[in-house]
């Protein structure tokens, strides 16, 4: 796992990076994000 993805503020991780680094746990994060979006709407700044 590349530390710069999570520490370096100038690098914003994309979906491909997260899929690679999180492996099988990414599906859980996707489900959590979907739940938040359904319950609270778009939370992006």
mmCIF file as gemmi writes it, N, C-alpha and C atoms, coordinates in Angstrom:
data_model
loop_
_atom_site.group_PDB
_atom_site.id
_atom_site.type_symbol
_atom_site.label_atom_id
_atom_site.label_alt_id
_atom_site.label_comp_id
_atom_site.label_asym_id
_atom_site.label_entity_id
_atom_site.label_seq_id
_atom_site.pdbx_PDB_ins_code
_atom_site.Cartn_x
_atom_site.Cartn_y
_atom_site.Cartn_z
_atom_site.occupancy
_atom_site.B_iso_or_equiv
_atom_site.pdbx_formal_charge
_atom_site.auth_seq_id
_atom_site.auth_asym_id
_atom_site.pdbx_PDB_model_num
ATOM 1 N N . UNK Axp A 1 ? 0.848 -1.173 0 1 0 ? 1 A 1
ATOM 2 C CA . UNK Axp A 1 ? 0 0 0 1 0 ? 1 A 1
ATOM 3 C C . UNK Axp A 1 ? 0.89 1.231 0 1 0 ? 1 A 1
ATOM 4 N N . UNK Axp A 2 ? 0.634 2.112 -0.917 1 0 ? 2 A 1
ATOM 5 C CA . UNK Axp A 2 ? 1.416 3.33 -1.024 1 0 ? 2 A 1
ATOM 6 C C . UNK Axp A 2 ? 0.994 4.328 0.051 1 0 ? 2 A 1
ATOM 7 N N . UNK Axp A 3 ? 1.933 4.757 0.851 1 0 ? 3 A 1
ATOM 8 C CA . UNK Axp A 3 ? 1.623 5.698 1.935 1 0 ? 3 A 1
ATOM 9 C C . UNK Axp A 3 ? 1.17 7.042 1.392 1 0 ? 3 A 1
ATOM 10 N N . UNK Axp A 4 ? 1.647 7.424 0.224 1 0 ? 4 A 1
ATOM 11 C CA . UNK Axp A 4 ? 1.308 8.736 -0.312 1 0 ? 4 A 1
ATOM 12 C C . UNK Axp A 4 ? -0.179 8.878 -0.602 1 0 ? 4 A 1
ATOM 13 N N . UNK Axp A 5 ? -0.858 7.777 -0.829 1 0 ? 5 A 1
ATOM 14 C CA . UNK Axp A 5 ? -2.294 7.857 -1.095 1 0 ? 5 A 1
ATOM 15 C C . UNK Axp A 5 ? -3.029 8.419 0.118 1 0 ? 5 A 1
ATOM 16 N N . UNK Axp A 6 ? -2.572 8.102 1.289 1 0 ? 6 A 1
ATOM 17 C CA . UNK Axp A 6 ? -3.282 8.5 2.5 1 0 ? 6 A 1
ATOM 18 C C . UNK Axp A 6 ? -2.62 9.636 3.26 1 0 ? 6 A 1
ATOM 19 N N . UNK Axp A 7 ? -1.366 9.91 2.996 1 0 ? 7 A 1
ATOM 20 C CA . UNK Axp A 7 ? -0.657 10.958 3.727 1 0 ? 7 A 1
ATOM 21 C C . UNK Axp A 7 ? -0.478 12.221 2.884 1 0 ? 7 A 1
ATOM 22 N N . UNK Axp A 8 ? -0.066 12.063 1.643 1 0 ? 8 A 1
ATOM 23 C CA . UNK Axp A 8 ? 0.196 13.203 0.772 1 0 ? 8 A 1
ATOM 24 C C . UNK Axp A 8 ? -1.118 13.871 0.372 1 0 ? 8 A 1
ATOM 25 N N . UNK Axp A 9 ? -1.315 15.101 0.814 1 0 ? 9 A 1
ATOM 26 C CA . UNK Axp A 9 ? -2.574 15.803 0.579 1 0 ? 9 A 1
ATOM 27 C C . UNK Axp A 9 ? -2.751 16.232 -0.871 1 0 ? 9 A 1
ATOM 28 N N . UNK Axp A 10 ? -1.673 16.308 -1.643 1 0 ? 10 A 1
ATOM 29 C CA . UNK Axp A 10 ? -1.779 16.732 -3.028 1 0 ? 10 A 1
ATOM 30 C C . UNK Axp A 10 ? -2.247 15.602 -3.949 1 0 ? 10 A 1
ATOM 31 N N . UNK Axp A 11 ? -2.183 14.363 -3.451 1 0 ? 11 A 1
ATOM 32 C CA . UNK Axp A 11 ? -2.609 13.216 -4.245 1 0 ? 11 A 1
ATOM 33 C C . UNK Axp A 11 ? -3.98 12.765 -3.74 1 0 ? 11 A 1
ATOM 34 N N . UNK Axp A 12 ? -4.979 12.889 -4.607 1 0 ? 12 A 1
ATOM 35 C CA . UNK Axp A 12 ? -6.323 12.441 -4.255 1 0 ? 12 A 1
ATOM 36 C C . UNK Axp A 12 ? -6.496 11.032 -4.813 1 0 ? 12 A 1
ATOM 37 N N . UNK Axp A 13 ? -6.751 10.045 -3.951 1 0 ? 13 A 1
ATOM 38 C CA . UNK Axp A 13 ? -6.878 8.675 -4.44 1 0 ? 13 A 1
ATOM 39 C C . UNK Axp A 13 ? -8.104 8.523 -5.338 1 0 ? 13 A 1
ATOM 40 N N . UNK Axp A 14 ? -7.929 7.817 -6.449 1 0 ? 14 A 1
ATOM 41 C CA . UNK Axp A 14 ? -9.069 7.555 -7.321 1 0 ? 14 A 1
ATOM 42 C C . UNK Axp A 14 ? -9.594 6.145 -7.043 1 0 ? 14 A 1
ATOM 43 N N . UNK Axp A 15 ? -10.627 5.766 -7.749 1 0 ? 15 A 1
ATOM 44 C CA . UNK Axp A 15 ? -11.264 4.476 -7.486 1 0 ? 15 A 1
ATOM 45 C C . UNK Axp A 15 ? -10.313 3.314 -7.75 1 0 ? 15 A 1
ATOM 46 N N . UNK Axp A 16 ? -9.472 3.428 -8.777 1 0 ? 16 A 1
ATOM 47 C CA . UNK Axp A 16 ? -8.52 2.357 -9.092 1 0 ? 16 A 1
ATOM 48 C C . UNK Axp A 16 ? -7.507 2.176 -7.962 1 0 ? 16 A 1
ATOM 49 N N . UNK Axp A 17 ? -7.002 3.283 -7.407 1 0 ? 17 A 1
ATOM 50 C CA . UNK Axp A 17 ? -6.041 3.219 -6.302 1 0 ? 17 A 1
ATOM 51 C C . UNK Axp A 17 ? -6.681 2.581 -5.072 1 0 ? 17 A 1
ATOM 52 N N . UNK Axp A 18 ? -7.888 2.996 -4.764 1 0 ? 18 A 1
ATOM 53 C CA . UNK Axp A 18 ? -8.568 2.456 -3.587 1 0 ? 18 A 1
ATOM 54 C C . UNK Axp A 18 ? -8.88 0.981 -3.755 1 0 ? 18 A 1
ATOM 55 N N . UNK Axp A 19 ? -9.284 0.583 -4.953 1 0 ? 19 A 1
ATOM 56 C CA . UNK Axp A 19 ? -9.574 -0.825 -5.208 1 0 ? 19 A 1
ATOM 57 C C . UNK Axp A 19 ? -8.323 -1.663 -4.982 1 0 ? 19 A 1
ATOM 58 N N . UNK Axp A 20 ? -7.197 -1.182 -5.46 1 0 ? 20 A 1
ATOM 59 C CA . UNK Axp A 20 ? -5.946 -1.919 -5.309 1 0 ? 20 A 1
ATOM 60 C C . UNK Axp A 20 ? -5.528 -2.001 -3.842 1 0 ? 20 A 1
ATOM 61 N N . UNK Axp A 21 ? -5.56 -0.872 -3.13 1 0 ? 21 A 1
ATOM 62 C CA . UNK Axp A 21 ? -5.066 -0.82 -1.754 1 0 ? 21 A 1
ATOM 63 C C . UNK Axp A 21 ? -6.012 -1.472 -0.746 1 0 ? 21 A 1
ATOM 64 N N . UNK Axp A 22 ? -7.299 -1.372 -0.967 1 0 ? 22 A 1
ATOM 65 C CA . UNK Axp A 22 ? -8.258 -1.904 -0.002 1 0 ? 22 A 1
ATOM 66 C C . UNK Axp A 22 ? -8.671 -3.339 -0.299 1 0 ? 22 A 1
ATOM 67 N N . UNK Axp A 23 ? -8.425 -3.791 -1.515 1 0 ? 23 A 1
ATOM 68 C CA . UNK Axp A 23 ? -8.741 -5.16 -1.945 1 0 ? 23 A 1
ATOM 69 C C . UNK Axp A 23 ? -10.188 -5.51 -1.634 1 0 ? 23 A 1
ATOM 70 N N . UNK Axp A 24 ? -10.419 -6.619 -0.942 1 0 ? 24 A 1
ATOM 71 C CA . UNK Axp A 24 ? -11.782 -7.09 -0.715 1 0 ? 24 A 1
ATOM 72 C C . UNK Axp A 24 ? -12.589 -6.199 0.231 1 0 ? 24 A 1
ATOM 73 N N . UNK Axp A 25 ? -11.941 -5.352 1.015 1 0 ? 25 A 1
ATOM 74 C CA . UNK Axp A 25 ? -12.694 -4.488 1.942 1 0 ? 25 A 1
ATOM 75 C C . UNK Axp A 25 ? -13.319 -3.287 1.24 1 0 ? 25 A 1
ATOM 76 N N . UNK Axp A 26 ? -12.915 -2.999 0.01 1 0 ? 26 A 1
ATOM 77 C CA . UNK Axp A 26 ? -13.48 -1.841 -0.704 1 0 ? 26 A 1
ATOM 78 C C . UNK Axp A 26 ? -14.983 -1.978 -0.873 1 0 ? 26 A 1
ATOM 79 N N . UNK Axp A 27 ? -15.474 -3.185 -1.063 1 0 ? 27 A 1
ATOM 80 C CA . UNK Axp A 27 ? -16.921 -3.364 -1.234 1 0 ? 27 A 1
ATOM 81 C C . UNK Axp A 27 ? -17.684 -2.882 -0.002 1 0 ? 27 A 1
ATOM 82 N N . UNK Axp A 28 ? -17.103 -3.046 1.181 1 0 ? 28 A 1
ATOM 83 C CA . UNK Axp A 28 ? -17.754 -2.544 2.4 1 0 ? 28 A 1
ATOM 84 C C . UNK Axp A 28 ? -17.803 -1.022 2.423 1 0 ? 28 A 1
ATOM 85 N N . UNK Axp A 29 ? -16.713 -0.389 2.016 1 0 ? 29 A 1
ATOM 86 C CA . UNK Axp A 29 ? -16.695 1.074 1.948 1 0 ? 29 A 1
ATOM 87 C C . UNK Axp A 29 ? -17.699 1.585 0.92 1 0 ? 29 A 1
ATOM 88 N N . UNK Axp A 30 ? -17.833 0.877 -0.194 1 0 ? 30 A 1
ATOM 89 C CA . UNK Axp A 30 ? -18.817 1.264 -1.209 1 0 ? 30 A 1
ATOM 90 C C . UNK Axp A 30 ? -20.238 1.16 -0.662 1 0 ? 30 A 1
ATOM 91 N N . UNK Axp A 31 ? -20.514 0.111 0.101 1 0 ? 31 A 1
ATOM 92 C CA . UNK Axp A 31 ? -21.841 -0.055 0.692 1 0 ? 31 A 1
ATOM 93 C C . UNK Axp A 31 ? -22.127 1.042 1.726 1 0 ? 31 A 1
ATOM 94 N N . UNK Axp A 32 ? -21.121 1.403 2.507 1 0 ? 32 A 1
ATOM 95 C CA . UNK Axp A 32 ? -21.278 2.478 3.491 1 0 ? 32 A 1
ATOM 96 C C . UNK Axp A 32 ? -21.544 3.799 2.778 1 0 ? 32 A 1
ATOM 97 N N . UNK Axp A 33 ? -20.786 4.071 1.719 1 0 ? 33 A 1
ATOM 98 C CA . UNK Axp A 33 ? -20.974 5.313 0.958 1 0 ? 33 A 1
ATOM 99 C C . UNK Axp A 33 ? -22.363 5.358 0.328 1 0 ? 33 A 1
ATOM 100 N N . UNK Axp A 34 ? -22.832 4.224 -0.176 1 0 ? 34 A 1
ATOM 101 C CA . UNK Axp A 34 ? -24.169 4.158 -0.764 1 0 ? 34 A 1
ATOM 102 C C . UNK Axp A 34 ? -25.235 4.432 0.294 1 0 ? 34 A 1
ATOM 103 N N . UNK Axp A 35 ? -25.064 3.847 1.475 1 0 ? 35 A 1
ATOM 104 C CA . UNK Axp A 35 ? -26.017 4.073 2.564 1 0 ? 35 A 1
ATOM 105 C C . UNK Axp A 35 ? -26.065 5.553 2.949 1 0 ? 35 A 1
ATOM 106 N N . UNK Axp A 36 ? -24.894 6.163 3.107 1 0 ? 36 A 1
ATOM 107 C CA . UNK Axp A 36 ? -24.839 7.586 3.474 1 0 ? 36 A 1
ATOM 108 C C . UNK Axp A 36 ? -25.502 8.431 2.396 1 0 ? 36 A 1
ATOM 109 N N . UNK Axp A 37 ? -25.221 8.121 1.127 1 0 ? 37 A 1
ATOM 110 C CA . UNK Axp A 37 ? -25.837 8.865 0.04 1 0 ? 37 A 1
ATOM 111 C C . UNK Axp A 37 ? -27.343 8.731 0.034 1 0 ? 37 A 1
ATOM 112 N N . UNK Axp A 38 ? -27.846 7.529 0.308 1 0 ? 38 A 1
ATOM 113 C CA . UNK Axp A 38 ? -29.292 7.292 0.339 1 0 ? 38 A 1
ATOM 114 C C . UNK Axp A 38 ? -29.968 7.976 1.523 1 0 ? 38 A 1
ATOM 115 N N . UNK Axp A 39 ? -29.296 7.977 2.665 1 0 ? 39 A 1
ATOM 116 C CA . UNK Axp A 39 ? -29.885 8.537 3.877 1 0 ? 39 A 1
ATOM 117 C C . UNK Axp A 39 ? -29.751 10.064 3.987 1 0 ? 39 A 1
ATOM 118 N N . UNK Axp A 40 ? -28.603 10.588 3.529 1 0 ? 40 A 1
ATOM 119 C CA . UNK Axp A 40 ? -28.294 11.999 3.772 1 0 ? 40 A 1
ATOM 120 C C . UNK Axp A 40 ? -28.061 12.814 2.506 1 0 ? 40 A 1
ATOM 121 N N . UNK Axp A 41 ? -28.087 12.17 1.36 1 0 ? 41 A 1
ATOM 122 C CA . UNK Axp A 41 ? -27.842 12.886 0.104 1 0 ? 41 A 1
ATOM 123 C C . UNK Axp A 41 ? -26.347 13.033 -0.139 1 0 ? 41 A 1
ATOM 124 N N . UNK Axp A 42 ? -26.026 13.804 -1.136 1 0 ? 42 A 1
ATOM 125 C CA . UNK Axp A 42 ? -24.628 14.018 -1.507 1 0 ? 42 A 1
ATOM 126 C C . UNK Axp A 42 ? -23.901 14.804 -0.432 1 0 ? 42 A 1
ATOM 127 N N . UNK Axp A 43 ? -22.827 14.244 0.107 1 0 ? 43 A 1
ATOM 128 C CA . UNK Axp A 43 ? -22.082 14.884 1.197 1 0 ? 43 A 1
ATOM 129 C C . UNK Axp A 43 ? -20.741 15.428 0.732 1 0 ? 43 A 1
ATOM 130 N N . UNK Axp A 44 ? -20.512 15.467 -0.58 1 0 ? 44 A 1
ATOM 131 C CA . UNK Axp A 44 ? -19.239 15.95 -1.083 1 0 ? 44 A 1
ATOM 132 C C . UNK Axp A 44 ? -19.135 17.46 -0.91 1 0 ? 44 A 1
ATOM 133 N N . UNK Axp A 45 ? -17.947 17.933 -0.535 1 0 ? 45 A 1
ATOM 134 C CA . UNK Axp A 45 ? -17.793 19.385 -0.338 1 0 ? 45 A 1
ATOM 135 C C . UNK Axp A 45 ? -17.899 20.156 -1.624 1 0 ? 45 A 1
